[in-house]
C-alpha cells in the first residue's frame, strides 16, 4: 500500500510470459517456479548502520549515481527529498520499497490498473516493523517472498510543508522512504487488499527493461535506483 495511489479494484490479475520476460504465476510441474521454495529466509531487519553508512562509500556511490543523489521535489506530497546511502533512524521510516531480484537476475515489477509500473512496497502500518512491512507488501503486491536478508540501498529523507501527516501516527514534517534490494521468489499471486494498489500484472524483466518501464512518465533517478541495486548486488556484503 503506497501513498497517493488509486485504490479502485482491478478486474483481473494476469502475468505474461515471452522471451523478453518471465512469467511469475506458479505452474504445476514447473521446477523453475519453485526454485528456492524450501529455503528459509532470515528476518528482514530494519535500517541499521553498516557499509552504506561509510562516508567514503557514500561519496563513491553519490558520484556514480548523481541524478539519484540530486535534490528533488515530489509535487504529489509537497516533499523536498534528498537521497543518501546513509540510513535514517527507524522512527523516520514510513515507506519501504524493494528491488527484488529473481534467481536469474531479473527484477520483479508490478503493474496497476492505471498501467503504471512500480517496485513492490508501501506504507508502514501503525506499530509495524520494517521487517513485517516488507514481507506484507511483497505478498500483497507481487505474490513474492524473500529468500534472504534485504540489503538497504539508502533512503530519501523528505520534508513537507503540508500541515498534517499522511497518517496520524507518522513522523511529521520529516520522514524517510527506505529502498533495498533482495533475492526473492514469486510463488503466488498478489493479494490486492482493498486499500492498496490493485495489481493486474507481475513481471520479472532484465534490469535494463526494468529501468525503461519505471522511467515511463517518471524522473531519471528511478533508472539510477535500479543501477545502484545492481552495483551493490555485485559487491560482497
N, C-alpha and C positions, 0 to 999 in steps of 0.2 A: 504494500500500500504506500503510495507516494503522494506528496503534497501537490496541490494544484492540478489534479488529474480528473478526467471524466470517470464517473462511477456507473455509467449505464451498462446494462447487461449485454454481453456478446451472444450471438445466436448459436455459434458452434465453435468448437476448438478443433484445429487440424494441424498437421505437420507435413511439410513437403519433403520429398526425397529425390534429388537429382545428383548428377555428377559433381555439381558445384557445392553441394550442401549435404548434410547428414540428417536423415530422419531421426527423430528422438522419441517416437512412440514405440514402446517395447513391443516386439513381435514374438510370438511363441517360436521356440527353436532357434532364435537368432542369437548366437553366442555373443556377438559384439555388444548387444544391448545390455547384457548383464555382466560385462567385464567389471571386476571390482565389487560386485554385489555382495561378496562375502567379506569384504574389507570393512573394518570398523573405523569410522572417522573419529579423530580425537576431538576434544571440546574446542569450539570456536571461540577463542579467548578474545577479550576486549582489547582496545588500543593500549599498548604498553610501550615504554621506551625500548628501543632496540637499534638495529642498524640504521633504520630510517631516520633516527634522531641524531645521527652523527652530523656535525656541522660540515665536515668535508664532503661527506656523501650527499648531503642535501644540496650543497653548492654544485657538485658534479651533475646531479640529476636536473637541477634547475637550468644548467647550461645546455643539457641535452634536449630538454623539453621546455623551451622558453615561452611558448604560447600558453601552455597549461599553467605555468607559474606566473603569468602576467595578471595584473589586477583585472577583475571582471565586475560587471553589474548585471544581476539577474532581475530583469524587469518584472517577472511574474510575482516575485515576493519582495521586490524593492530591496534586494540584498546587494551590498558591496561584498564581494567574495575574493578571497586570495587563497590559492592552493599552496600547500607546503608538505614536504615529506616528513617534517617534524610533527609527530602525532599529538592531537589535542587531549586534554583530560576527558575521562569517560563522561563526566557530568555535562559536557557541552555537546556530545554526540547525539543528534536527533534522527539522523538518517544514515543508512548503511547500504552500499551497493557493491556488487561483485562482478569482476571479470572472471567468469568461470570457464576453465579450460577442460575439454574432454581429453581422453587418453591419447587421441591423435593430434592434439594441439589446436583444435578448433575452439572458437569462442561461442558460448551459448547466449543467444539473443532472444528477446520476446517481442512480439508484435501485438499491439492492441487493436481494438475495433476502429480506431481513427487512422489506422495504417502507420502508426508511429513505432519505430524500433527502439528498444531500450535495454539496458542492463538490468537484470533482476535485482530487486532490493526495494527498500522503502523506509517508512517512518517507524521508529520505536514506539511501542505502546507504553502506557504509564507503568513504571516499575519494571519494565522488561530489560533484560541484559542485552548487550551487543550480540553475544553468542546466540541467545534464543531468537532474537530478531532476525539474524541472518538465516538460521535454519528455517524459521517460519516463512520468510519471504521467498526463499528458494523454492519451497514446496508450493506456496500459493501461486507464484508467477511462472515458474518454469518446470514444476514437477521434478525438481532436482534435489540432490543431497550432496553434502560434502564428502570427499574421500580423504580428507586430511585437514590439518590446520590452515586457516586462511593466513595469507601474508598481507599485511596492511601496506598499501601504497602511499598513503598520506590522506590529507583531508582538506576540504575547503573550509576555512574559517570565515564565517559570514556575520555581518551586522546589518540589521534592518532598521528603517525608520518607521515601520508600521507600529501603531500604538499598542497592539496586543499580539501575543504569540499565536502561532498556527493552532497549537493545542494548549490548554490552560496550564498543564504541568511542565511545558518545555521551557528551557532557559530563554531569556529574552533581555535585551535585543540581540545578544550574541549567541551563535550556535555553530555546529560543525557538521559537515557531511563527510562521512568516512568512506574511503574507497579501498578495496582489497582485491586480491586475486586468490584463486584456489583451484585445485583439481576437483572436478565434480562429475557426477554421473546423472543422467536424466533417466529415471526409471518409472515414471508415472506421468500423469497429465496435470496441468495447473488446476488448483482447487478453486480459483476465481471467487474469493469471498465477495459478498455484495458491496462492501465499502472499498474495494480496491480496483485497480485496472482490470478490465476484462480481456484476458489474453486469448487471442484467436490462433496464434501460431508460435511455436517454439522451434528455433533453428540453430544448428551448430555450423558455423562457417569459418573459413580461413580468416586469420586476423585482418588481412587487407580488405576482405569483404565486410568484416565487422566494422572497420573504420568507415567504409563507404556508406553502409546503411545508417550508421549513427550520425554521420555528418549531413544527412539529408535534412535540411532546414535547421541545422544546429551550428554552433560555433566550432572553429577549428580545433579547440582544445580537446574535444572529445576524441579525435583521432590520436592525439598525443597521449591521452589517458591509456588507450589500448597499447600504444608503443611503450609506455612506462611499464605496464604489466608484463609485456613480452621481455623487456630488458631485465626486470627483476626476476622473472621466472627463469631466465637463462643463467643467473648467478647462483652460487651456493648460498643457502640461507639456513 
